[in-house]
Amino acid sequence: MARPQKPASANKPAASAPAAPPAAYSSGELIQPVYRPGDIEDMDYARDLGDPGNFPYCRGVQPDMYRGRLWTMRQYAGYANAEESNRRYRFLLEQGTTGLSIAFDLPTQLGLDSDDPQAAGEVGRVGVAIDTLDDMRQLLAGLPLERMTCSMTINATAPILLALYLAVARERGIDWKQLGGTVQNDILKEYLARGAYIYPIAPAMRLATDIIEFGAGQLPQWNTISISGYHIREAGCTASQEIAFTLANGCAYVEAALARGLPVDTFAPRLSFFFNSHNLLFEEAAKFRAARRLWARLMRERYGARDPRSERLRFHAQTAGSTLTAQQPFNNLTRTAYQALAAVLGGAQSLHTNAYDEALGLPTEEAAQLALRTQQILAFETGAASTADPLAGSYFVESLTDALEAAARDYLERIAALGGMLRAIETGWVQREIQQAAYQAQQAQEQGEAVVVGVNCFRPVEATPITPLRVDPEQEAAQIERLRAWRRSRNAARVALALEALEHAARDGGNLMPAILEAVEAGGTVGEIATALRREFGEYRETVIA
């Protein structure tokens, strides 16, 4: 949707102070100067809102929301090697985080061992390097897996990393039914926004569905997928597009599981979501409310869900990394605080707050601690968590919630007309929509219509000196040697047999999780297991979008 045109006089020079606050939603609809009862005259409380914890869950998934249980406070972390990351996790737990969130480096995400030539220079840079079962042991050393939740941001290699996690739990004698956590496992958004894919879409969807099916029987407290709008929003889409494309991906996963023969209520209660919490405070809070209501209606009306847990959209939120600026980085503390407030006002179950220095590099320990303190102050000092859905009944917020749901529904209908989300991705239609929105947003910033404090107005006289965290280059060499030592110490014949069995299983069409578990416990590396699947599935080649 095109952004509304402003009069020429509104296009101020980039460095000047703006005349007025933003007058449009991210999707382009104009914000009215004032909202009145007539703006929500068609709203029916029972049909459109309901009490918190009741269909359509617009007001939240629990009756008492945060009065019963606060959101899980996570800090996304991981860098260098398993030992360094484990130290950061212990630090964060000591500082009050209530759940871990593991960041993996790019080679791990792409199924490349650390000594693969394509991994050179990337080992441990944007997350932790995990090659082997021993790496996972070290990463989780001393952490009470049976008493905490762990979120793993991993997609193309999600079955392998989940298998490594489960293997460590089994070594410790922990019943898998005690494990709580999330594996992102949302491969569709990789084709849309991030590019960290390996296999063509069909086998990649098979692997994602394998995890959903396996988890339904083996991991009753584990979220087997985190359907992610976060990265789609980071790529530049609008709030209504974030709802629509995320829920369209969710529908694709539901339909894949149904095609596998799984009754909807056996797996849908463990589906979870992951959204961006961006800058426009009220739009973001309304976005979460609209997404929750739309998902509940889709699950009941389209898929026939009968278990209320299947209708509840539970979500993790992360503040918007794309809004962080290298200029005046301490401004990011304020941005993040308001974004976190939007997530809480919108009813998030889990939250990560970005560190102020992430536009410059990996967060330092001090910056990570401040990001966590933002959540703690929000929870315990502001009163924002004292009552469920405090914005309910606002003429503005309810009108905005309705508008966002309507715009998202329109997109869902367009996607259905194209033949469904998989077809819309394969043809590049969704990617074009995101790119168009991103271009318009960038144009608005460059023309001074969208204000970024410290960047295109209120610029600093002098740069703020910040020392970012840097990963020691020697860590890469050490990780490679550790990997090679692992290969020398293992039973090579057992590994070869396990990898061969995995390839057979891939050809046979059954669930691959048992074979992947056997391969990791035999000593296979992430790269070796991913490559065994490459031999059977091939690799994805991106559609060129004109």
N, C-alpha and C positions, 0 to 999 in steps of 0.2 A: 504494500500500500504506500503510495507516495506521501511524502511529508507535506504539510500545508505550507504554501509559500508566504513568506513574510514580506511586508513592504520594504522597498529598497533602503529606507531610512533605518531599518532595524539591523542592517548588516554593518555593524560597527567594526572599526579596525580591531585586529586580533588582540592588541595589548590593552584596549580600553575597558573600563568597567561596563558590564551589561546594564541595560536600562530596566530590565524586569526578569523575574524568574521564568523558567520554561513554561510554555503555554500549550504543550502537546504531549500526549503519551508517546512512548517509543514507537508505537505502530502508526502514529500520525494523527490520530483523532484529537481534536481540540479539547482542552480542558476549559470548562465553563467558569466564569468568575465566581459563581455561587451555585450551590445545589439545594433543591427544595423537595418537599414531599412528592411533587408531581414527577420527579425524576425516577421514583421507584414505586409509582402507584400500582403497577402490575405485579409487584412482588407479593407472593404468598408465603407466610412464614414457614408453615409445615412443609410445603412443596419445595421451596427454594433455599431455605436456611436450615430449619430444624435445630433442635438443641445440640450442643456439642456431644459427640459420641453417637449420634443418630443420623440415619440417612436423611439427606444426601451428603452429610459430613462436611458441608461448607464451613461450619464453625469449629471443626477439629475432630480428630479421630477418637479422643477420649472425653468422657463426660466432664472431668475436672481439669483436663489438660495438665499444666505444669504444677498445679497444686498437689496432684498425685505423684508426679514424677517429672523432674526437669528434663529438658532435652539432653542428649549425650553430647558432652563437650569433647570434640575431637580436634587434634592438630595434625594435619597431613605432613608427614615427615619421612625422611629416608634419604641418605646420601652416602657416597663412598662405598664402604663395605658393611658387612653384617654387624661387626663389632661396633663400629662408629654409630650406626643407626640404632642399635640396641641401647647404647649409652644415651642417645637423645630420647628414646622412648622412656627409659627409666627416669630421666630428668623430667619429662612432661608428666608422667604419672605422679612423681613427687610434688609437682606444682599444681596438681588437681585435675588433670584431664581424666575423663571418665570412660574413654574409649580410644583405641589406637587407630591410626589411619596410615597405611603403608604406601609410600611412593616408591615405585620401581624405576630403574634407569631404562633408557631407550633400548639397549640390547636385550634386556630381559623382556620388555614389552613386545619386541619383535622376534623373539625366539632365536636370538643369537647368543652363543657363548661369548664370554669376555675375551677369548683369544681369537675370535673370528675377525678376519681383516676388516669387515664392515663395521665392527664395533670400536675400532681404534678412535681414541679421543672422546668417546662417549661413556666409558665405563664409570659408573658411580657418579655421573655429573648431575643428572636431574632426578635422581632417586638412587635407591640401593641396588647394587649388583647382586643378583641371586642366580647362581649357576647350578648348585647341587643341593642335595638333602642336607649336607653338613652346613652349607650357608644358611639354610632355613633354621637349622638347629641353633646356630649362633645368633641369628636375628631374634629368635624368640626366647633365648636363654633367660631363665629366671622370671619370665612373665607368666602370670597365673591365667593360663588360657581358659580354664574352666570357670573363672570368676570375672572375666572381662569380655568385652566385645572387640573384635578386630575387623577393620574394613580394609580390603585390599583393592587398590585401584589398578586393575589389570583386566585386559579384554581378550586380545587374540590368543594369549597364552594362559588365559584364566584357568582352564582345566588342569594345567600342569602346576601352576602355583597353588591352587586349591589342594591338589593332591599332595604337594610337599607339606603344606600346613597340616593336613589330616595325618600324614605319615608321622610328623613330629608328635602330634597329639597321641597317636597310637603307641609310639615308643614310650611315652610317659604314662601309659595306662589310662588315659583320659577317654571316657565314653564320648563318642562323637555327639550323642544326644545332649550332652552338656555344653557343647560349643555354641557360642553366639557370635554373630558377625555378619559380614557382607562381602561378597565378591562382586565386583562391578559387572563383568561378564556382558557388557552391552556393546556388542560388536557393530551394530548398525550405525551408531553415532560415529564410529571410526571412519566409516565410508563417507559420512556427511561432513565431519568437522575436523578430526584430528589426524587421520591418515596412518594410525598405528595398527594396520591390519596386516595379515599374512595371506590368508586363503581366500578363494572366491566366496561370494556371499552364501551360496547354498551350503557348502561344507562348514563354513563359519557359523551359520545358523544351526546346523546340526550339533556342533560342539556346545553352543550356548544352551540348546535345548537338552543336551545330555546332562548338563549341570543342573538344570531345573528338575529334570526327571530324577536324577540321582539324589538330589537334596530332598525331594518330596518323600523319599523312603528312608534316607539315612541321616538327614540333618534337620530335625524338626524346628530348631531355633535359629537356623541360618537363613539369611536372605540370599537366595540363589542368583539374584540379578539386581542390579541397581540401574534402572532405566534412566539414562542421563540426558537431561536438557542442558546441563551446565556447559559442556563443551560446545554445544550448538549455539548457545548464547555468547560464549566467548568468541565464536567465529563471526558474530555480528548480527544475529537474528534479533527480532523484536520480542517483546514479552508474549504477545499472542502466538507468534510463531514458535516460541519455546514450548508453550503449552501444547500446541497442535502437533509438532513434530515429535515431541517426547511421547505423548500419548499414542500417536500413530505407531511409533516403534513398539510401545507397550502392547498394542493390539497385535502387531506382527508376532511378538513372542507368545502371546496367549494363543494365537491361532496355530503356531508351530507346535505348542505343547498339546493342544486339542487334537491336532492331526496325528500326534504320537499316540493318542488313545488315552491321555490323562484327563479324568474328569476335572472341570475347572476348579472346584473347591478343594481339590487335593494339592494344588500347587499355587493358586492365586494368593492365598494368605501370606506367602513368603516372597511375593514380588515387592520390591521397594523402588523408590525413585530418588533422583538426585537433581536438584535445581540450583540455578544461579540466583544469588540475591544481589541485584544491581542497584543503581543509584536512586531511581525515582521511588521514594519510600512508599507512598500509597499504592502506586501501580504494582510494586513487587508484593506487598501484602495481599492486595486483591488478586494477583496472579496465583498465589498459592491457594487461596480460597476457591477461585474458579477452577483450577486444575483438580482439586479434590472433588468438587461437585460433579464435574464432567466425567471423571473416571468412575465415580460411583454409579452414575447413570449408564455409562457404557457397559460396565460389568453386569449390571442388573438387566438392562434392556437388550443388549446385543449378545451377551454370552451366557445369560441365564444363571448367574451366580446366585446361590441361596445362603451361603455362609456370610454373615456380615463382615467377617475379616477379609473376604475376597473383594469387597467393595471399598475398603478403606485405603486411600492413597497415603501411605507412610513415606516421608521423605527426609533426606539429608539435604542441607543447604550449605553452600560455600559462598563466601563473599566474592565479589567479582574481581578476579585477577586482572582482567583487561582494563579496569579502571585505575589500577595502580600506576603512579607516575614516578619516573626517575628524578624529575624536577621536584624540589621541595618534598622529599619522600616522607617527612613527618606528617604531611597532609593526609597521607594514606591511613594513619591511625583514625582520623575523623571519618574519612570515607567508610572505612571498615566498620566502625561503630554504628553508623546509621544503617548500613547494609545488614548488619547482624540484627539490629532492632527490627527491620522489615521482616526478616526470617522468623523472629519470635512472634511478632504481631500476626504473622501469617500461619503460625502453628507448626513449625518444624519439629521433627523428632530428634534431629541430630544436626550439629552445626560445626563448621570449621571457619575460623576467622583468619584471613591472610595476614602475614606479617608486613610491616611497613616497608621493609627493604627488599621485597621480592621482585620489584622492577629492576633491581640491580644484580640479583643473584639469589642463591639459596639463602633462606632466613638464618640469621645468627641465633644463638641461644637466647640472647637478650630480646631480640625481636619476636621470637616464638613465644617467649614468656609474656610479653606485652600483649600479643594477640590473644593468648589465653585469658589474661586478666580482663580484656574487653568483654569476653563472655561472662566471666564471673561477676564483674560489676553490673552488667546487664541483668543477670539472674538475681543477685542478692541486694542491689542497692537502688534500682530504678522503679521497682514495682510493676514492670512490664509483664511479668509472669504471674501476677497475682490472681488474674481472672481469665477465663477462657474467652478467646476471640473478642478482645476489648473494642475493636473497631466496628463490630456488628451494629447495624442500624444507622450507620452514617450514610446520609444521602449520597455523598460523594463516593464512598468506598463501595456501597452496594451497587450504585450505578456503574462504577468501573468494573466491579466483579462480573456483572451481567454483560458488559460490553466485551470484556476479554473472553468470556466463555463463548459468546456468539461468534466472535472473530475466529476462535479456535475451531468451533464447529464447522464454520465455513471452509476452513482449510481441510478438515477431516473429510468433508464431502468432496472437495476437489481431488484429494488423494484417492478416495474410493473410486471416483470417476476415471482416474488414470490406471486403475487396476490394482490398487493397494500400495502399501509403503515400499515393499521390495521393488516393485516396478518403478515407482516414483524415484527411488534412489538409482536404480540401474540406468534410467534415462537421463539422470542429472537434473531433473526438475526441482527437487528439493534443494540441491546445492545452488542452483541459480537463484532461487528465492532468498536463500541466506546471503549470497554474494551481493544481491541487489540491495538488501537491507543494510549490509555492512558498508557498501559504497555510499549510500545516502547518509548514514551516520557519520562517516569520515568527512564527507563534504560539509555537513552541518558544523562539524568541529573546525574544519579549516577556514570556513567562512565566518566563524565567530558566532554562529547561531546557537551552537551547543557549547556551553561554557565548561572549561576544564581549568579550575583554579591553579595558578602556578605554571600553566602551559600556554594557554591563549589569552589569559588575562591575569591580573594580579601577580605578575612575574617577579621573582626574587631579584634583588640587586646582586647578591652573591650566591653561589651554589652552596648547598648544605653538604659539608664533608661527611661521607658515610663510608665505612670500611665493610664491604660485603664479605660473606663467607666464601672462601675458595677451597675447592677440593685439591689436596696435594696430588700432583701428577704421579707421584710414586705409588699412590694407592692402586692405580690401574695395573702396574707391573706386579704388585703384590697379589692382587686378585687373580691375575693370570697364572702366577706360580701356584697359588692355592688350588686353582682348578686343575692344573696339570698334575699336582700331587694327588688330588682325588682320583684322577684317572689311573694313575700308577697303582694306587692302593686297592682298587675295587676288583671284583671278579668279572673280568671282561667277557667271559663266556656267558655268564648269567645276563649281563647287560644286552649282549647281542641277541640272545633268545627272547628277552622281554621286548626289545625293539621290533624284532621280527613278528612277534605275536601282536604287537600294536598295529603293525601294517596290515596283518590279516584281519584284525578286528575292524579296521577302517574300511576294508573292502567288503566285509560281511554285513555292515550296516547296523550293527548293534550299538548299545551305549558304550562309549569309549572310556568312561571314567575308571572302571575296574582295571582295564589294560594300562591306562596311564598311571594309576596307583602302583601297579606292579612294576612298571618301568622306573619310577622314581625310587621305589624301595630297593630295586635291584642295583641302583647306582647310576642310572641314566641321567644325563644333564638336561637342562632346559633346552639347549640348542639341539641336542641329539634327538630328543623326543619331538620337538617342533619340526625338525628336518624329516623324521620318519613320516610325519603327517604330510609334509610338503610333497614327498615322493608320491603319495597317493592322491592328494587333493590338488596339487599345483599351487600357484600363487596368483593373487589378484592383480589385475592391471587396471589402473584408474581410468574412468571415462573422461575423455577430454571434453570440456564444456566450452562452447564458443560464446 
